[in-house]
Amino acid sequence: MFLFDRVASDPPRAITPNYLARVSGPSSALYRDYLEYRQGKIDRFELVNRLPHVAMMGDSLTQNFHFSSLASSFWRARTQWRKNWFLDTDPNPESVFSVYERLEHFTPLVATEYNGAGALVAPPQSQEDLRKRLVRARNLPGQVRQVLRRKRFPDLIMIWIGHNNLDWVHGLGEEERRHPERRLQAIATKFRVNYTESLQGLIDRAKTENHKAAIVVFGLANIGGYLKARRQAEILHAENPKLYPHFNSGYRNFESLKPLYQKNTARLSLMLNAEMRAMVADLNRELNNSDHVRIEYSNALTKIDLSHLELLNAVDAWHPSIEGHKVLAQAAFNALRPSLVFLRIGTKPMIKPRLQVSNYQARQ
């Protein structure tokens, strides 16, 4: 049953509800496509295919996810799509004003999320373990394969993945835990090789498309700031166990979060970011200023100060809260401008921005 479910289920996606009205105006970049549709030259399916397509690849930090009871965590990982910083369609001002909703102010579009809880940067031919298969999560190579299987290749691909590769303690003996330098470097080297192989598949496909394609590789979250917030949460949890009731799920599922290992976990995150930055630079040299494919490394999400407790989930102090998702959405969207210009997607809003309510105020 789970195998069929995994193969047959399509990734969650959203289409601008009023796209037909949006493209029917002479000022629309898609007006000629609309006329072809009205003349019967193309059907509604093909018209949707001609809308800008945006894809998100990543791990649980892009999902509406947190740890609680085993059953609830399983169900949440398996079913809680949307309601996150990339894809949220709730117009309520209290909800997340997602990247998808922000892009809708410029153009009607199709947004698809491929991310999954526990996803890793892994070798191309690796297989997900049973737990990931049960929650329909795929590592980066599996997410890439999903994208490549589709006839319509995205115009814009956003990737934020690698946080689960930070669990450097997993499987190590005591001696290596005390002296992890070789282990950390080995993880970083393998990470870059595997990430490059996955990206190469996307780039090779993008070169064959009849439209431009842009890929944005986001650096990992600010782990130093994040761990600072977790230490604050741990103190509060010790004083009152009702606060952050599933705080210890982090230690059980991700041993590298333990205080003894935090310094090297933060260090590894910087190493992986450096590898991603160098990887993208190498790929850009190979592209040689291509006017058809663009790839960019962005530190927009790394620059977010996660040391503020209100950005962490109030249940596990591990994943982003709603306020955290709001901040991530704004930072990610702001980083997209060069890619939108490259794709010739207008950066002047065509509809009035919505009101957003946030309880978070960034401190100086």
N, C-alpha and C positions, 0 to 999 in steps of 0.2 A: 504493500500500500504506500509506504513512504517513498519507495523508489519511483512509483508512478507519479506520486504527488510532486516529487522533486523535479521530474522531467517535464511533466505536463503544465505545471504552474508557470504563468508568465510573471515577469518582474512587475512590481507595482508601478503604475504610471498615471499621469494626469494630463489632460488636454484642456486648454483654455475653453471654457464652456461656450463663450460667444464668439469663437474664432471666425465663424462664417460672416457675422456682422462686421467684425474687425477688418477682414480682408476685402470686403465689398466696396470700400471707399476708394476713389481714384488715387488718393494720396498713399494708399497702402503699398508697401514693397511687393506684396503678393497679389496685387490687383489683376495682373495679367493671368495669373493662375486661376483666380476667381472667375474671370471671363471664360476661360477654357472650361471650367466646371459648369457654368451657366449654359454654355453652348453644347454641352454633352460630350466634349472631347475627353474629359477625365471624370472619374467618379469621385464620390465623397472620400473614399479611402485614399485615393491618390492625392487629393487636395490636402488631407491631413499629413500625408507623407512629405508634402512640400513646405509645411510649417517648420520653423527651426526646431531641432531636436537637441535636448540637453540630457546628458547621462551623469549619474553620480555613482562612484565606486568607492567602497570604504568598509569600515568596521562598525562596531556598536556605538562609537562616538558620533556617528551620523544618524543613528537610529533613536527612536523614542524608546529607550531601553534602560532598565536598572535591575539590579539583583534584589530579590526578596525570597519568598519560599521557592523550593525547587520547582513545584508545579506552576506557580505564577511566572517564574523566570522563563521556564520553557515555553509557556504559552505566549508570553510577551515577545520573546525572541522570534517566535514563529509567525505571529500575527500583527504585531504593532508596527505597521508601516505608516508612512506619512507622519504627520504631527512632529516633524523634526525640522532642523534648520535648513535642510535642502528642499524638502517637499512637505508643505502644509497648505491646505486649501480652506481652512476655517477662517471666515472673515471677521470673527470676533476680535476686537482690539486687544483682548487679553491673551490671545493665542500667538504663536510664533509667526512673525512676518517673514516667511521663508524666501530663499533665493528664487524659487519658482514664482512666487507671487510678485516679487520685486521685478523679475524679468517681464512679467505680464504687462507692466506699465509701459514697456517699450515695444513689445511684439507678442502676438499670440504664439503659443509654443506647445510642444510635447515634452514632458519631463519624465524620466524613468530612473528609478533607483535600483541598483544592483548590490548595494552594501549588505553586510550581514554580521550579526554578533559573533565575535571570535575570529573573524577573518584575518588571515596572515598574508604577508608577502612570502610566497613559497615557490619551489621549483615548478616549472611548467607542467610536468607529468604527475605531480603529487596528487594524492587523493585526500579528501576531507575525512576526518574521523566520524564515527557514528553519531556523536553528539551534534556536530555541525550538520550532518545530513538530516537529522531529525528536525532541526529548526530551519532547514532550507537555507543554510548559510554556505557561501562559497568563498574560498581563498581567492586572492587576486587573479591567478590564472583561470579559475572557474568563472569569475566575473567577466574576464576578458573574453572567454569562449562564448558566454551568453551574448555579449555585444556583437561579436563577429558572426554569430549565427543569424542575426537579424539582417533582413534585406536592406533596411534603412539604417545607414551608419550615422551616428550623431554628428552634429555640427560642433558641439562643445562637450568635452568630457572633463569632469572634475574628479580628482582622485585624492582621497585623504585616508591613508592606510599605513600601517606599520606599528601601531601602538601595541598590538599583541606580540610583536617581535621583541619587545623590551623585556620579556620574562626570561632574562639571562640565567637565573638561578635554577630553572627547571632542569632536573636530571643531573645536577652537579654534585660532586662529593665535597666534603668539608675543605680539603686543601684548595681546590679550584675556587670555592666560594671566598676564601681568604685572599687569593691571588688570581683575580679574574681577568687580568689584562689580555692574555692570549684568547680567552673565551670571547671577550667583548670585541676584539678586533676580528675574530673569525666570524662572529655574527654580522658585523658591519660589512665585511667583504662579501659574504654570501648574500646578504640583503640586497646589495647593489647589483650583483650578478642576476639574481632572480627578478628583481624589479625591472631591470633593463630588458630582460627577455620578454616579460609581459608587455612592456611598452612598445617593444619593437613590433610585436604582432599588431598592435593598434596603428602604429605609424605606417607599416606596410600596407594595411588595408586603406588607410586614409589617402595614401598616394594614388590609389586606383579610383577614388570617388570622383564624381562630377561636380563636387562642391568643396569649398574650403572646410578644413577641420582644425580645431584648436584643442589642445590638451593642457590642463592646468594641474600640476603636481604640487599639492600643498605639503609643507613641512609639518612634522609632528607637533602636537600641542606643547605648550611650555610646561614640561614635566616638573621642573624645579618649583614653579609657582603652584602647580597643582598639588604637589606633595606637601607644600606648606599649608594649603587649605585642608588637606586630609589630616595633618597633625592637629590642627585646630579642632576639626570634627572629632578626632579621637579623644581629646581632652573632654569635650562636651559629652560624648557618649559614655565615657568612664564615670562622669558625674551623674548622668541621667541616661540609663540604657534605652529609654523610650525615644531619645534623640538618635537619629541615624541608626535605626534598629538592626539593619543588616550591614553595618560597617565592616564587620569581620569577614564578610563574604569576599572582600578584596584580598585579604590575606590567605584565605582558603583556596581561592581560584587563581591567584596571581602572586606567588610567593615573593617576587621581586619588589612588591610594594611594602614589605616589612621594613621597619626603621633601620635594621642592620644593613639592608641592601639598597636603601634609597639613593645614596650618593652615587653609586655606580649605575643605577637605573637612569637617573637624570643625565649622567655622563654619556651613557649609551644613546640616549635620545639625541644628544648633540652630535654624536658620531654618525647616526643614521641620517640626520638632517644634512650633514656635510656630504655624505655619500649621495643623497638625492640631488643636492645642488650640483655636484660634479657630474653626476650621471646626465642631468638635463643639459648641462653645458656641452658634454661630449655629443649627445644626440643632436643638439643644435648645430654643432660643427658639421656633422654628417648631413644634416638637412641643407646646409649651405644657403641660408637665407631664402628658403623655399617660399614662394608666394601662394602655395597650396596647403601646406601643413605648418602649424605653429605649435611649439611646446614651450611651456614656461614653468619655472619653479617659483612658488610663492611662499613667503614667510608670513603671510597675513594672519593665519590662524596661530602660528607660533608666537606672534607678538601679543596675543591676548593674555592679559594678566589673570591667570586662573587662581591666584592666591586668595580670592574673595569667596567666602563660604557660600554666598547666595548663588554662585554659578555651578555649585555641585548639587547633585540630587539629594533630597532630604531623607531618602531611605537608605542608600548605600554609600553616599559620599564618594562615589567612584565615577559615575557617569554624569553628563551635563544635566542640570535642572532646566526647567522651561526658560528661566532667565539666561542660563548658559546657552541654550539653543538660539535665543534671540540675539545674543552678542555674536555668536558664531555666524549667524545668517548675515548680519550686517557686514562683518569683516570679510567673509567670503565673497559677498556680492561686490563690495568695493574693489576687490582684487581682480574682478573680471573685466574691467573697462578695456584694457589693451586687447584682450581676446575678442570682445564685442566689436571693437573698431576693426580688427582684422577680418571678422566675419561679416562686416558691413551691416551689423545690427545697430540701429539707431540708439544713441544714448540720451536722447531727449524724450522724456515721458510722453506717451500718447494719451494716457488717462490719468486722472487725479490720484496721487498716492493716498493710501488709506491711513487712518489714524492708528497709531500703535501705542499701547500702554505697557510700560516697563517699570518694575520696582527696583531695577538695578541702576545705580549711579556710579560710574567709574570714578575711583578716587585717584588723586594726583600723588 
